[in-house]
Amino acid sequence: MRSFVLIVFTLAISLIDAKTFRIPDVLLLSCFIILVMLDISHLSGIWFFYEHCSTAFVWLVIFYLVYRYLGGLGWGDVKYAALLGYALGLEKSCIAFLFTAFGAVLIYIIGIGVFKWEKSAKLPFAPFLGFGTLAAEFFKIGLRE
């Protein structure tokens, strides 16, 4: 059920960000609340909750530092990365963010080489985060699985 909720919200967030370059807070908060309620109802345990909250915090800090000092990300991307950290946990989120980086770089290189985009072309990042998340979910990639 967690995977279904995550996939539905990931698709919605990716589509909205692709069209508007915005990630609605209501979607992020709704997804987080639903995931926490599912975790409580399935009695996932305190360690599960602690690990996933810690992972969310780590990704929040990392993406915030990129947002603040390197630029290129929006505040919505930072919050979305934290949500994905909570939803996926440490191992799966690392794999998902590797897929995210690979997909973003590949599309950017193709865009510059084939479609002659400007090097300063602005791309929405949530669809790439969504791609990485879906790849990690569909292929069940994780060090513990």
MOMO-V659490 format. One record per residue. N is the residue number from 1. PSI is psi in degrees with one decimal (none if undefined). OMEGA is omega as a letter, one per 40 degrees, with the letter a starting at -180 (NA if undefined). Layout:
BEGIN
n:psi:omega
N:PSI:OMEGA
N:PSI:OMEGA
END
This chain:
BEGIN
n:psi:omega
1:-38.0:i
2:-43.1:a
3:-41.5:a
4:-47.2:i
5:-45.7:a
6:-42.7:a
7:-43.9:a
8:-48.0:a
9:-36.6:i
10:-44.9:i
11:-44.0:i
12:-47.0:a
13:-42.0:a
14:-44.4:i
15:-43.4:i
16:-44.0:a
17:-36.5:i
18:-33.0:a
19:-35.1:a
20:-9.8:a
21:31.0:i
22:145.9:i
23:112.9:a
24:129.9:i
25:-32.4:a
26:-34.9:i
27:-43.2:i
28:-46.2:a
29:-41.3:i
30:-44.5:i
31:-44.8:a
32:-46.3:a
33:-43.8:i
34:-43.0:i
35:-41.8:i
36:-42.2:i
37:-40.1:i
38:-41.6:i
39:-40.9:i
40:-42.5:a
41:-26.8:i
42:6.0:i
43:54.1:a
44:-21.9:i
45:156.2:a
46:-35.4:a
47:-41.8:i
48:-49.6:a
49:-44.7:i
50:-45.9:a
51:-44.2:a
52:-36.9:i
53:-39.5:i
54:-41.9:i
55:-42.4:i
56:-42.2:a
57:-42.4:i
58:-48.1:a
59:-33.4:i
60:-46.5:a
61:-46.2:a
62:-49.7:a
63:-32.4:i
64:-42.4:i
65:-39.5:i
66:-46.5:i
67:-45.6:a
68:-43.1:a
69:-26.4:a
70:-27.5:a
71:-176.5:i
72:-20.2:i
73:153.5:i
74:168.8:a
75:-32.1:i
76:-37.6:i
77:-37.4:i
78:-47.3:i
79:-37.8:i
80:-39.9:i
81:-39.0:i
82:-41.8:i
83:-43.2:i
84:-34.5:i
85:-42.9:i
86:-45.1:a
87:-37.5:a
88:-25.1:a
89:175.5:a
90:-55.1:a
91:-50.4:a
92:-34.1:i
93:-34.8:i
94:-45.8:i
95:-43.1:a
96:-41.6:a
97:-26.1:i
98:-44.2:i
99:-38.7:i
100:-50.4:a
101:-44.1:i
102:-47.2:a
103:-43.1:a
104:-44.7:i
105:-42.8:i
106:-47.9:i
107:-40.5:i
108:-44.6:i
109:-43.5:i
110:-41.9:i
111:-42.4:i
112:-44.0:a
113:-45.4:a
114:-47.1:a
115:1.2:i
116:42.0:i
117:155.8:i
118:149.9:i
119:-19.7:i
120:17.1:a
121:136.8:a
122:125.6:i
123:141.7:i
124:137.1:a
125:-24.5:a
126:-38.3:i
127:-32.9:i
128:-39.5:i
129:-39.4:i
130:-42.0:i
131:-46.6:i
132:-40.2:i
133:-47.9:a
134:-39.0:i
135:-44.3:a
136:-36.5:i
137:-47.4:a
138:-37.2:a
139:-1.2:i
140:46.5:i
141:129.3:i
142:152.5:a
143:-23.8:a
144:-14.4:a
145:none:NA
END
